[in-house]
Amino acid sequence: QVQLMESGGGLVQPGGSLRLSCAASGSIFSVNAMGWYRQAPGMQRELVAAITTGGSTNYVNSVKGRFTISRDNAKNTVYLQMNSLSPEDTAVYYCYAGEIDWARYWGQGTQVTVSS
C-alpha cells in the first residue's frame, strides 16, 4: 500500500501561482510514477501531469507551459508548480501513484479555486 498526503491548495486570483505537494509513504517501490489528476464540478477526472521514477514527464495539453511537475526522491515527494492560473483550472486536485497514465493509489484531494 502507498499512502499519499497532499498540501498546497487554496484560493488564488487569475494569473497567480500555487504549488501543490504530495508526500508518499509505504510501498513506494511498487509504483513507477506519481502525478496529479483534477476534477471540476460536473466534469470527468482528467490527468494533469505525471512524472516517472526516472524523471520522464507527461502533461495534458491545457497546462503545458504553465504547470511543472517535479519530484524529490529523497523525500518521496512530488510537486506541481502551477503558474498563470485561470478560472478553468478550478478543480479538486488529486495526487496519485501508479503508472505514467493510470492511478493505483489516490490522495484525498485538495481544492484549487481560481477567482477574483
TORTI-820362 format. One record per residue (C-alpha): x, y, z. Coordinates in steps of 0.02 Angstrom, whole numbers. Layout:
<r xx="X" yy="Y" zz="Z"/>
...
This chain:
<r xx="0" yy="0" zz="0"/>
<r xx="51" yy="179" zz="-33"/>
<r xx="-15" yy="325" zz="69"/>
<r xx="-20" yy="498" zz="-8"/>
<r xx="-33" yy="663" zz="85"/>
<r xx="-69" yy="820" zz="-16"/>
<r xx="-50" yy="1002" zz="30"/>
<r xx="-44" yy="1172" zz="-52"/>
<r xx="-218" yy="1204" zz="-123"/>
<r xx="-315" yy="1362" zz="-94"/>
<r xx="-389" yy="1518" zz="-171"/>
<r xx="-289" yy="1620" zz="-296"/>
<r xx="-327" yy="1761" zz="-416"/>
<r xx="-318" yy="1735" zz="-604"/>
<r xx="-139" yy="1745" zz="-663"/>
<r xx="-74" yy="1689" zz="-494"/>
<r xx="25" yy="1538" zz="-441"/>
<r xx="10" yy="1392" zz="-322"/>
<r xx="120" yy="1244" zz="-281"/>
<r xx="45" yy="1078" zz="-233"/>
<r xx="145" yy="948" zz="-137"/>
<r xx="113" yy="762" zz="-118"/>
<r xx="213" yy="659" zz="6"/>
<r xx="211" yy="471" zz="-17"/>
<r xx="241" yy="336" zz="112"/>
<r xx="228" yy="147" zz="118"/>
<r xx="273" yy="32" zz="-27"/>
<r xx="345" yy="166" zz="-140"/>
<r xx="447" yy="37" zz="-234"/>
<r xx="286" yy="-37" zz="-304"/>
<r xx="245" yy="115" zz="-412"/>
<r xx="331" yy="185" zz="-565"/>
<r xx="256" yy="358" zz="-571"/>
<r xx="165" yy="490" zz="-472"/>
<r xx="63" yy="636" zz="-528"/>
<r xx="-96" yy="736" zz="-520"/>
<r xx="-272" yy="719" zz="-584"/>
<r xx="-405" yy="851" zz="-566"/>
<r xx="-593" yy="852" zz="-567"/>
<r xx="-701" yy="1005" zz="-592"/>
<r xx="-887" yy="1005" zz="-546"/>
<r xx="-987" yy="906" zz="-673"/>
<r xx="-830" yy="851" zz="-766"/>
<r xx="-734" yy="690" zz="-780"/>
<r xx="-572" yy="671" zz="-686"/>
<r xx="-425" yy="710" zz="-801"/>
<r xx="-240" yy="675" zz="-790"/>
<r xx="-148" yy="840" zz="-772"/>
<r xx="34" yy="791" zz="-753"/>
<r xx="139" yy="641" zz="-708"/>
<r xx="322" yy="601" zz="-677"/>
<r xx="409" yy="432" zz="-677"/>
<r xx="542" yy="375" zz="-557"/>
<r xx="664" yy="407" zz="-697"/>
<r xx="606" yy="586" zz="-719"/>
<r xx="504" yy="572" zz="-878"/>
<r xx="353" yy="687" zz="-877"/>
<r xx="183" yy="695" zz="-958"/>
<r xx="62" yy="842" zz="-962"/>
<r xx="-113" yy="873" zz="-1026"/>
<r xx="-107" yy="1000" zz="-1168"/>
<r xx="-205" yy="1132" zz="-1074"/>
<r xx="-69" yy="1153" zz="-941"/>
<r xx="88" yy="1138" zz="-1048"/>
<r xx="199" yy="1289" zz="-1023"/>
<r xx="108" yy="1339" zz="-863"/>
<r xx="124" yy="1190" zz="-746"/>
<r xx="283" yy="1100" zz="-697"/>
<r xx="292" yy="934" zz="-608"/>
<r xx="447" yy="883" zz="-512"/>
<r xx="497" yy="759" zz="-380"/>
<r xx="616" yy="743" zz="-234"/>
<r xx="657" yy="559" zz="-223"/>
<r xx="745" yy="579" zz="-56"/>
<r xx="583" yy="646" zz="19"/>
<r xx="465" yy="537" zz="-85"/>
<r xx="375" yy="697" zz="-130"/>
<r xx="304" yy="761" zz="-293"/>
<r xx="269" yy="944" zz="-328"/>
<r xx="156" yy="1031" zz="-452"/>
<r xx="203" yy="1212" zz="-484"/>
<r xx="54" yy="1298" zz="-563"/>
<r xx="79" yy="1469" zz="-644"/>
<r xx="-33" yy="1584" zz="-745"/>
<r xx="-185" yy="1505" zz="-666"/>
<r xx="-356" yy="1536" zz="-744"/>
<r xx="-533" yy="1502" zz="-681"/>
<r xx="-533" yy="1347" zz="-795"/>
<r xx="-403" yy="1271" zz="-679"/>
<r xx="-525" yy="1271" zz="-535"/>
<r xx="-547" yy="1092" zz="-477"/>
<r xx="-508" yy="967" zz="-342"/>
<r xx="-331" yy="906" zz="-374"/>
<r xx="-291" yy="727" zz="-328"/>
<r xx="-117" yy="659" zz="-308"/>
<r xx="-94" yy="482" zz="-371"/>
<r xx="36" yy="346" zz="-375"/>
<r xx="44" yy="210" zz="-505"/>
<r xx="100" yy="218" zz="-686"/>
<r xx="129" yy="365" zz="-804"/>
<r xx="-51" yy="363" zz="-863"/>
<r xx="-155" yy="274" zz="-730"/>
<r xx="-177" yy="276" zz="-544"/>
<r xx="-165" yy="136" zz="-419"/>
<r xx="-171" yy="242" zz="-262"/>
<r xx="-255" yy="409" zz="-229"/>
<r xx="-235" yy="554" zz="-111"/>
<r xx="-383" yy="635" zz="-26"/>
<r xx="-388" yy="784" zz="-144"/>
<r xx="-354" yy="969" zz="-120"/>
<r xx="-463" yy="1111" zz="-184"/>
<r xx="-390" yy="1240" zz="-302"/>
<r xx="-501" yy="1389" zz="-337"/>
<r xx="-451" yy="1525" zz="-460"/>
<r xx="-563" yy="1676" zz="-441"/>
<r xx="-554" yy="1864" zz="-424"/>
